[in-house]
Amino acid sequence: MSTNVCFLFVFQDLDETLSERLWGLTEMFPEGVRNITSAVVSSTCTGIKGFYGLSRIIAWCFFSSSAILFAPLIFEMERAQVEEMQRSQQKQVNTQHIHFIMNYIILKPWYGNGGGTLSTEYLEKICIVCV
Amino acid sequence: MINKGLSNHFQVSHTINMSSMTPSGYRFGATYVGTKQISPNEAFPVLLGDIDPNGNLNAHIIHQFGQRIKTKFVTQIQNSKFTAAQFTTDYKGNDYTVSLTAGNTDIINESGLLVTHYLQSVTPSIALGAELVYQYGPTVPGGEIALLSAAARYTGTDAVVSGTLGGCGLHLCYYQRASEQLQLGVELDTNFRMQESVATLGYQVELPKADLCFRGMVDSSFTVGAVLEKKLQPLPFSFALSGSMNHNKSQFRLGCGFIIG
């Protein structure tokens, strides 16, 4: 009989909300602990918000200043490097073409089936003069 | 800006200036370089002038008499009135230089400004100097006023340190050539009257391979600025792009320029 009554009390108390029950639990701790905990938590929250705002300002200043001070220079240097590489590649391709033309088209009839080649140093000199 | 050289001695320039900050306008400029040649780089007399359609004129006349005496006359005419006229004489001795400048001398109202500079090289790398500014006239409190300031400069192998200290302020400057392409400078400028000081750090990078000259500066009043100049080969054109950002006021300005010739 008494257990039934207990259950009834529990079911009747369900109109207390969850937060009210949790708040009730805090009465377990002494006043000092409660105050310190609340101070620490609120200052941590304020600190995190302030830190986030400060980091936003610093990140903005850093990236906008580097976009003005360093970005154009870096872009132009990369572009100059890529252009130079392209130019040297083009020069190499031209050299290979001239090697081929000299060996197999111009000189081949003279050497017959052997397809003799001129010495490579001589060919390099001719390529440099042409290119 | 269009520069056109008409002969070895004469050059003409047309400048069109379009902006939202200052009034836009057109200026016509002419430069004449004379026949007396002191060294391969310099020739005298040099006449420089700039005029705009309203009649506002800026003119410089520079001439060198002999090996040691150089004179310069600068004037500015605005709205048909001489707003500035300044006459400077420099005498260059073996290890010292004296220069005297008379500015805005008005004989009728008896007012004017006299500036004297004296710079002496104490050792091959250290130079010391002094400057005296003397202003007289009815508008000056007491009839006349004088200010004295001292200057010093030390030249190292790749670096130059210089400073001036006077009644109006302290000015320090350090310049270093870090490598063939990079030059750095730091400057501190203080004003005792207005109680303020500004420190500036600047650098210049030259890349002859990419035909590029890039200058940047950072200021202690939270201003960042940069200028990019690029020569567009093969024609003698130059393109300049500049940006400046003031973090305090959150203000960004962008400008571009095109130089032909």
Contacts between the chains, C-beta under 8 A, distances in Angstrom:
chain1	res1	chain2	res2	distance
A	61	B	222	7.9
A	61	B	247	5.6
A	64	B	224	7.7
A	64	B	245	6.1
A	64	B	247	7.9
A	65	B	218	7.2
A	65	B	224	4.5
A	65	B	245	7.0
A	65	B	247	7.9
A	68	B	216	7.4
A	68	B	224	5.3
A	68	B	225	7.1
A	68	B	226	4.9
A	68	B	243	5.0
A	68	B	244	7.8
A	68	B	245	5.8
A	69	B	216	4.3
A	69	B	218	7.3
A	69	B	224	6.3
A	69	B	226	5.4
A	70	B	216	7.8
A	72	B	214	6.6
A	72	B	226	7.1
A	72	B	228	4.9
A	72	B	241	7.3
A	73	B	205	6.0
A	73	B	212	7.8
A	73	B	214	4.8
A	73	B	228	7.7
A	76	B	207	7.0
A	76	B	210	5.3
A	76	B	212	5.1
A	76	B	214	7.5
A	76	B	228	7.7
A	76	B	230	7.4
A	77	B	207	6.8
A	77	B	210	6.9
A	79	B	210	7.2
A	80	B	207	6.8
A	80	B	209	5.7
A	80	B	210	3.8
A	80	B	212	7.8
A	84	B	209	7.6
